[in-house]
Amino acid sequence: MKVFTEISALRAYLKDTKFNAARSGQHLSVGLVPTMGFLHEGHASLMKRARMENDLVVLSIFVNPIQFGPNEDFETYPRDAEKDLALAKQEGVDVVFLPSVEEMYPRPTKTTISVKELTAKLCGASRPGHFDGVTTVVGKLLHIVSPNHAYFGQKDAQQVAVISQMVGDLNMDVQIIPCPIVREHDGLALSSRNVYLSPEDRKAALVLSRSLQQARSKAEESEHVTVGELRQEIQQMIQSEPLAQIDYVEFTQFPGMIPLDDITSLKDSEEDVLIALAVRFGKTRLIDNIILTKKGVINHV
């Protein structure tokens, strides 16, 4: 496994590797797994998928400052490069890109990528400017690595939708591969920020997966359940947990991210339906979701 900290060195290696493969009559497929590090089994699932589908797997580890707001946790975001590299090697990653902030942003950024409309709700409304930071850094990584495939976890479903929109709008030559949410045995969605949770907060956070499971069951059992009815049930269940502070409970079409009116029957949606939650437990903000499809539910909780 090779580790690069400089863009020029990584590009040179990838160029030489692809050239040598081409000389041998091989087309080298490259899979990119972009992360902010402090890797867990959710990230491992992305690496496994990339390993199965590509000749060369590139993992990027970069805590991106421009996607954090002024009062967010950029400075304290958990980091453990040694552990990350060990997991990457275990999962068969070929190349790790581990740049510094100065390497990625050697001067103040005056160019950003902004995806409209899809970023107006959910985390885009709660975290102004967040998605501009995400799309800009992902755009940079896609240009640097030039992968055939890029892998993202469905836990941040809005991010998947936004990045897919960006790639399509800008004719980027890469396929975005969404991968299912990975959960702990008790249902808590894996997140690097789970390390912030106190034992009491972690126990309380299980209300997220329970409320989504309840919504799934109700949607599957009833032909006429409305968005408003399900929203109210989810909110009541989360609010019954004293440590939970709701940021949002939203229903949108997916991947179009068009909000659904409370009177809309789930069976009448033209697209799949995303039920997305953002809830604070203490100082920790967690997100979770499920996607209801015409054929049932994917990303089961």
C-alpha positions as CSV (number, residue, x, y, z in Angstrom):
1,M,0.0,0.0,0.0
2,K,1.4,3.4,-1.0
3,V,0.7,6.6,0.9
4,F,0.9,10.0,-0.7
5,T,0.7,13.4,0.9
6,E,1.3,15.5,-2.2
7,I,-1.0,15.9,-5.2
8,S,1.8,16.0,-7.7
9,A,3.3,12.7,-6.5
10,L,-0.1,11.0,-6.4
11,R,-0.9,12.2,-9.9
12,A,2.4,11.0,-11.2
13,Y,2.0,7.6,-9.7
14,L,-1.5,7.1,-11.1
15,K,-0.4,8.3,-14.5
16,D,2.5,5.9,-14.6
17,T,0.4,3.0,-13.3
18,K,-2.3,3.6,-15.9
19,F,0.4,4.0,-18.7
20,N,2.1,0.8,-17.8
21,A,-1.2,-1.1,-17.7
22,A,-2.1,0.3,-21.1
23,R,1.2,-0.8,-22.6
24,S,0.3,-4.3,-21.4
25,G,-3.1,-4.1,-23.1
26,Q,-5.0,-3.6,-19.9
27,H,-7.6,-1.0,-19.0
28,L,-7.1,-0.2,-15.3
29,S,-10.3,0.7,-13.5
30,V,-9.8,3.0,-10.5
31,G,-12.1,3.2,-7.5
32,L,-12.0,6.2,-5.1
33,V,-13.3,6.1,-1.5
34,P,-13.3,9.7,-0.2
35,T,-13.4,10.0,3.6
36,M,-12.5,12.3,6.5
37,G,-10.8,9.5,8.3
38,F,-11.4,8.1,11.8
39,L,-12.5,5.0,9.8
40,H,-15.0,2.5,11.0
41,E,-16.8,-0.5,9.5
42,G,-19.0,1.7,7.5
43,H,-15.9,3.0,5.6
44,A,-14.6,-0.6,5.5
45,S,-17.8,-1.6,3.6
46,L,-17.0,1.1,1.0
47,M,-13.4,-0.1,0.6
48,K,-14.6,-3.7,0.3
49,R,-17.1,-2.7,-2.5
50,A,-14.4,-0.7,-4.3
51,R,-11.9,-3.6,-4.0
52,M,-14.4,-6.0,-5.6
53,E,-15.2,-3.7,-8.5
54,N,-11.8,-2.1,-9.4
55,D,-8.2,-2.9,-10.3
56,L,-6.8,-0.1,-8.2
57,V,-8.4,1.3,-5.0
58,V,-7.6,4.8,-3.8
59,L,-8.7,6.0,-0.3
60,S,-8.5,9.7,0.5
61,I,-8.4,10.9,4.1
62,F,-8.9,14.6,4.5
63,V,-10.8,16.6,7.1
64,N,-12.1,19.3,4.8
65,P,-12.2,22.7,6.6
66,I,-14.4,24.5,4.1
67,Q,-17.4,22.2,4.8
68,F,-17.4,23.1,8.5
69,G,-19.3,26.1,9.9
70,P,-17.7,28.7,12.3
71,N,-19.1,27.0,15.4
72,E,-18.7,23.4,14.2
73,D,-16.1,20.7,15.2
74,F,-13.4,21.0,12.6
75,E,-10.6,21.4,15.2
76,T,-11.9,18.6,17.4
77,Y,-13.1,16.2,14.7
78,P,-11.6,12.8,15.6
79,R,-8.4,11.8,13.8
80,D,-6.3,8.7,14.0
81,A,-4.1,8.3,10.9
82,E,-2.2,5.3,12.2
83,K,-5.4,3.3,12.8
84,D,-6.9,4.5,9.5
85,L,-3.8,3.2,7.6
86,A,-4.0,-0.1,9.3
87,L,-7.7,-0.6,8.4
88,A,-7.0,0.5,4.8
89,K,-4.2,-2.0,4.4
90,Q,-6.4,-4.7,5.9
91,E,-9.1,-4.0,3.3
92,G,-6.7,-4.2,0.4
93,V,-6.5,-0.5,-0.5
94,D,-3.7,0.2,-3.0
95,V,-3.2,3.9,-2.5
96,V,-4.0,6.3,0.4
97,F,-4.0,10.0,-0.2
98,L,-3.4,11.8,3.0
99,P,-2.9,15.5,2.2
100,S,-2.6,18.5,4.6
101,V,-4.9,21.4,4.5
102,E,-2.1,23.5,3.0
103,E,-1.7,20.9,0.2
104,M,-5.4,21.0,-0.7
105,Y,-5.8,24.7,-0.2
106,P,-2.4,26.4,-0.7
107,R,-4.1,29.8,-1.1
108,P,-7.6,31.1,-0.2
109,T,-10.2,29.4,-2.3
110,K,-12.0,31.8,-4.7
111,T,-13.6,29.0,-6.8
112,T,-16.3,26.8,-5.3
113,I,-18.9,24.3,-6.8
114,S,-22.4,25.0,-5.7
115,V,-25.4,22.8,-6.4
116,K,-28.7,24.7,-6.2
117,E,-32.1,23.5,-4.9
118,L,-31.0,20.1,-3.7
119,T,-29.0,21.8,-1.0
120,A,-31.7,24.1,0.2
121,K,-33.3,21.7,2.7
122,L,-32.2,19.2,5.4
123,C,-28.5,19.6,6.3
124,G,-28.1,22.4,3.7
125,A,-30.6,24.5,5.7
126,S,-29.1,23.6,9.1
127,R,-25.5,24.0,7.9
128,P,-25.2,27.0,5.5
129,G,-22.3,26.6,3.1
130,H,-21.7,23.0,4.1
131,F,-22.5,21.5,0.7
132,D,-20.5,24.0,-1.2
133,G,-17.5,22.8,0.8
134,V,-18.4,19.2,0.2
135,T,-18.9,19.5,-3.6
136,T,-15.8,21.6,-3.9
137,V,-13.5,19.1,-2.2
138,V,-15.1,16.1,-3.9
139,G,-14.7,17.9,-7.2
140,K,-11.0,18.5,-6.5
141,L,-10.5,14.8,-5.5
142,L,-12.3,13.6,-8.6
143,H,-10.0,15.8,-10.8
144,I,-6.9,14.7,-8.9
145,V,-7.6,10.9,-9.0
146,S,-9.7,10.6,-12.2
147,P,-11.5,7.5,-10.9
148,N,-13.9,5.3,-12.8
149,H,-16.0,4.9,-9.7
150,A,-16.4,6.8,-6.4
151,Y,-18.1,5.3,-3.4
152,F,-20.3,7.1,-0.8
153,G,-22.3,5.9,2.1
154,Q,-26.1,6.3,2.0
155,K,-26.2,7.5,5.6
156,D,-25.7,11.0,4.2
157,A,-28.3,10.5,1.4
158,Q,-28.5,14.2,0.7
159,Q,-24.7,14.2,0.0
160,V,-25.2,11.3,-2.4
161,A,-27.9,13.1,-4.3
162,V,-25.9,16.4,-4.4
163,I,-22.7,14.8,-5.6
164,S,-24.6,12.7,-8.2
165,Q,-26.2,15.9,-9.5
166,M,-22.8,17.7,-9.7
167,V,-21.2,14.9,-11.6
168,G,-24.1,14.8,-14.1
169,D,-24.3,18.5,-14.5
170,L,-20.6,18.9,-15.1
171,N,-20.2,15.8,-17.3
172,M,-17.6,14.3,-15.0
173,D,-16.4,10.9,-16.2
174,V,-17.1,9.0,-13.1
175,Q,-19.9,6.7,-11.7
176,I,-21.1,7.5,-8.2
177,I,-21.8,4.3,-6.3
178,P,-24.1,4.7,-3.2
179,C,-23.5,2.0,-0.6
180,P,-25.9,0.9,2.2
181,I,-25.8,2.2,5.8
182,V,-23.8,0.1,8.2
183,R,-25.2,-0.2,11.7
184,E,-24.1,-1.4,15.1
185,H,-25.9,-4.5,16.4
186,D,-28.4,-2.4,18.3
187,G,-29.3,-0.3,15.2
188,L,-27.2,2.9,15.7
189,A,-25.8,4.0,12.3
190,L,-22.0,4.0,12.3
191,S,-20.5,7.5,12.3
192,S,-17.1,8.9,13.2
193,R,-18.9,11.3,15.5
194,N,-20.4,8.5,17.6
195,V,-17.2,8.7,19.7
196,Y,-18.5,12.0,21.1
197,L,-21.5,10.4,22.7
198,S,-21.6,9.7,26.4
199,P,-23.0,6.3,27.4
200,E,-26.3,8.0,28.2
201,D,-26.4,9.9,24.9
202,R,-25.5,6.7,22.9
203,K,-28.4,4.8,24.5
204,A,-30.8,7.7,23.8
205,A,-29.6,7.9,20.2
206,L,-31.1,4.5,19.5
207,V,-34.4,6.3,19.2
208,L,-33.4,7.3,15.7
209,S,-33.3,3.8,14.2
210,R,-36.4,2.8,16.3
211,S,-38.4,5.7,14.9
212,L,-37.4,4.9,11.4
213,Q,-38.2,1.2,11.9
214,Q,-41.6,2.2,13.2
215,A,-42.2,4.5,10.2
216,R,-41.2,1.7,7.8
217,S,-43.6,-0.7,9.4
218,K,-46.5,1.8,9.2
219,A,-45.7,2.6,5.6
220,E,-45.6,-1.1,4.6
221,E,-48.9,-1.9,6.5
222,S,-51.0,1.0,5.4
223,E,-52.1,1.9,1.9
224,H,-53.1,5.5,2.7
225,V,-50.6,6.7,5.4
226,T,-49.7,10.3,4.7
227,V,-46.4,12.2,5.2
228,G,-48.0,14.3,8.0
229,E,-49.1,11.2,10.0
230,L,-45.7,9.6,9.8
231,R,-43.8,12.8,10.5
232,Q,-45.9,13.3,13.7
233,E,-45.3,9.7,14.9
234,I,-41.6,10.1,14.3
235,Q,-41.4,13.4,16.1
236,Q,-43.4,12.2,19.1
237,M,-41.2,9.1,19.4
238,I,-38.0,11.1,19.3
239,Q,-39.3,13.8,21.7
240,S,-40.2,11.1,24.2
241,E,-36.4,10.7,24.7
242,P,-35.4,13.6,27.0
243,L,-31.9,13.9,25.7
244,A,-32.9,14.3,22.1
245,Q,-33.2,17.7,20.4
246,I,-34.6,17.5,16.9
247,D,-33.0,19.5,14.1
248,Y,-35.3,18.2,11.4
249,V,-37.5,15.3,10.4
250,E,-38.0,15.6,6.7
251,F,-39.7,13.7,3.8
252,T,-38.4,14.3,0.3
253,Q,-38.4,12.7,-3.0
254,F,-35.2,10.9,-3.7
255,P,-32.9,11.6,-5.4
256,G,-34.7,14.8,-6.5
257,M,-34.8,16.1,-2.9
258,I,-38.2,17.8,-3.5
259,P,-40.0,18.2,-0.1
260,L,-43.2,16.3,0.2
261,D,-46.3,18.0,1.6
262,D,-47.8,16.6,4.8
263,I,-51.0,15.6,3.0
264,T,-49.1,13.5,0.4
265,S,-49.8,9.8,0.5
266,L,-46.5,7.9,0.4
267,K,-47.9,5.6,-2.3
268,D,-48.5,8.7,-4.5
269,S,-44.9,9.9,-4.7
270,E,-43.4,9.9,-8.2
271,E,-40.0,9.0,-6.9
272,D,-38.6,7.0,-4.0
273,V,-39.2,8.7,-0.6
274,L,-36.3,9.7,1.7
275,I,-37.1,9.9,5.4
276,A,-34.2,11.9,6.9
277,L,-33.5,12.8,10.5
278,A,-31.0,15.1,12.2
279,V,-31.1,15.1,16.0
280,R,-28.7,16.4,18.7
281,F,-27.7,14.4,21.7
282,G,-25.7,16.7,23.9
283,K,-23.3,18.5,21.6
284,T,-23.4,15.7,19.0
285,R,-25.5,16.0,15.9
286,L,-26.4,12.7,14.3
287,I,-28.1,12.0,11.0
288,D,-30.0,8.9,9.8
289,N,-32.5,7.9,7.1
290,I,-34.3,5.2,5.2
291,I,-35.5,5.2,1.6
292,L,-39.0,3.9,0.8
293,T,-39.2,2.5,-2.7
294,K,-42.0,1.4,-4.9
295,K,-40.8,-2.2,-4.2
296,G,-40.5,-1.7,-0.5
297,V,-37.7,-0.3,1.7
298,I,-34.0,-0.3,1.1
299,N,-31.4,0.4,3.8
300,H,-33.4,-1.5,6.4
301,V,-32.9,-0.3,10.0
